[in-house]
Amino acid sequence: MFELLKDLWAFLRERKKFWLLPIIVLSLLLGTLLVFTQGSAIAPFIYTLF
């Protein structure tokens, strides 16, 4: 997992694509939010956002 992050950071630094970093972070946060709230009582409210 850490090697993947290291490779991703090397790619962003080499190609000067730092604008991709917020997109990647937000995608990961939304993905984990959907996974962790899938079986909870707030799941219907989360799904209405999308």
C-alpha positions in Angstrom: 0.0 0.0 0.0 2.8 2.4 0.9 4.6 1.6 -2.3 1.5 2.5 -4.3 1.3 5.9 -2.5 5.0 6.4 -3.1 4.7 5.7 -6.8 1.6 8.0 -7.1 3.5 10.8 -5.3 6.5 10.3 -7.7 4.2 10.4 -10.7 2.5 13.6 -9.5 5.8 15.3 -8.7 7.5 14.2 -11.9 4.7 15.3 -14.2 3.8 18.4 -12.1 0.1 17.2 -11.8 -0.5 18.4 -8.2 -4.0 19.4 -9.1 -4.9 15.7 -9.2 -4.2 15.3 -5.5 -7.4 16.9 -4.2 -9.4 14.9 -6.6 -7.8 11.6 -5.5 -8.2 12.5 -1.8 -11.9 13.4 -2.2 -12.6 10.3 -4.1 -11.0 8.1 -1.4 -12.9 9.9 1.3 -16.2 9.5 -0.5 -15.5 5.9 -1.2 -14.7 5.1 2.4 -17.8 7.0 3.6 -20.0 4.9 1.3 -18.4 1.7 2.5 -18.6 2.4 6.2 -22.2 3.8 6.1 -23.6 1.0 3.9 -25.2 -0.9 6.7 -26.0 1.9 9.0 -29.2 4.0 9.6 -27.8 7.0 7.8 -27.2 5.2 4.5 -30.4 6.5 2.9 -29.4 10.0 3.6 -25.9 9.5 2.2 -27.3 7.9 -1.0 -29.6 10.9 -1.6 -26.5 13.1 -2.0 -25.4 11.1 -5.1 
